[in-house]
Amino acid sequence: MNPGYGIVMWLIIGALAGWLGSKIMGTDARQGGLANIVVGVLGAVVGGFLSRVLFSDSHGNNGLIASLLIALAGSCVVILARRAIGRRPS
């Protein structure tokens, strides 16, 4: 995500990405608003890392839509990882 947005925009984009990711992944009924924000912001970090690794992308050149899409993809990855960790037998 573009670091020039500031923390408020990070939270807004993270919340939106987390909510959309939970809708796509079918976990919206189990997650609350705070969990959507946490998943979205973590997803933005994961998505930003993956986009730089895979596409050699600079972290400062993403627009609002690109940041949202990257955060959305990252939030889906975070939800999948959380599912995989939660289903491990003890």
C-alpha positions as CSV (number, residue, x, y, z in Angstrom):
1,M,0.0,0.0,0.0
2,N,1.2,3.5,-0.7
3,P,2.9,4.8,2.4
4,G,1.9,8.4,1.5
5,Y,-1.7,7.7,2.4
6,G,-1.3,7.9,6.1
7,I,-2.7,5.8,8.9
8,V,-6.3,6.9,8.5
9,M,-6.3,5.9,4.8
10,W,-4.5,2.6,5.7
11,L,-7.3,1.8,8.2
12,I,-10.1,2.7,5.7
13,I,-8.5,0.7,2.8
14,G,-7.7,-2.1,5.3
15,A,-11.3,-2.2,6.6
16,L,-12.8,-2.2,3.1
17,A,-10.3,-4.8,1.9
18,G,-10.9,-7.0,5.0
19,W,-14.7,-6.7,4.6
20,L,-14.6,-7.5,0.9
21,G,-12.1,-10.4,1.5
22,S,-14.4,-11.8,4.2
23,K,-17.4,-11.6,1.8
24,I,-15.4,-13.4,-0.9
25,M,-14.0,-16.0,1.4
26,G,-17.4,-16.6,3.2
27,T,-16.2,-15.6,6.7
28,D,-18.1,-12.3,7.1
29,A,-20.7,-13.8,9.5
30,R,-17.9,-15.0,11.9
31,Q,-15.7,-11.9,11.8
32,G,-16.6,-8.6,13.3
33,G,-15.7,-5.1,12.1
34,L,-12.4,-5.0,14.1
35,A,-11.3,-8.4,12.7
36,N,-12.1,-7.1,9.2
37,I,-9.7,-4.1,9.8
38,V,-7.0,-6.3,11.2
39,V,-7.3,-8.8,8.4
40,G,-7.4,-6.0,5.8
41,V,-4.3,-4.2,7.2
42,L,-2.4,-7.4,7.5
43,G,-3.6,-8.3,4.0
44,A,-2.3,-4.9,2.8
45,V,1.1,-5.7,4.2
46,V,1.1,-9.2,2.8
47,G,-0.2,-8.0,-0.6
48,G,2.4,-5.2,-0.8
49,F,5.2,-7.7,0.0
50,L,4.0,-10.2,-2.6
51,S,3.5,-7.5,-5.3
52,R,7.1,-6.3,-4.8
53,V,8.5,-9.8,-4.8
54,L,6.4,-11.0,-7.8
55,F,6.3,-7.9,-9.9
56,S,9.3,-5.8,-8.7
57,D,6.8,-3.1,-7.9
58,S,7.8,0.0,-6.0
59,H,5.8,0.5,-2.8
60,G,5.2,4.2,-3.5
61,N,3.7,4.1,-7.0
62,N,0.3,2.4,-6.2
63,G,-2.8,4.4,-6.7
64,L,-6.0,4.0,-4.6
65,I,-7.5,1.3,-6.7
66,A,-4.3,-0.7,-7.0
67,S,-3.8,-0.4,-3.2
68,L,-7.3,-1.7,-2.6
69,L,-6.9,-4.6,-5.0
70,I,-3.5,-5.6,-3.5
71,A,-4.9,-5.3,0.0
72,L,-7.9,-7.4,-1.0
73,A,-5.7,-10.1,-2.5
74,G,-3.5,-10.0,0.6
75,S,-6.6,-10.2,2.9
76,C,-7.8,-13.3,1.1
77,V,-4.3,-14.9,1.6
78,V,-4.5,-14.0,5.3
79,I,-7.9,-15.6,5.7
80,L,-6.7,-18.7,3.9
81,A,-3.7,-18.9,6.2
82,R,-5.9,-18.4,9.2
83,R,-8.2,-21.2,8.0
84,A,-5.2,-23.6,7.4
85,I,-3.8,-22.9,10.9
86,G,-7.2,-23.2,12.6
87,R,-7.8,-26.7,11.0
88,R,-4.6,-28.3,12.2
89,P,-5.2,-31.3,14.4
90,S,-3.8,-30.9,17.9
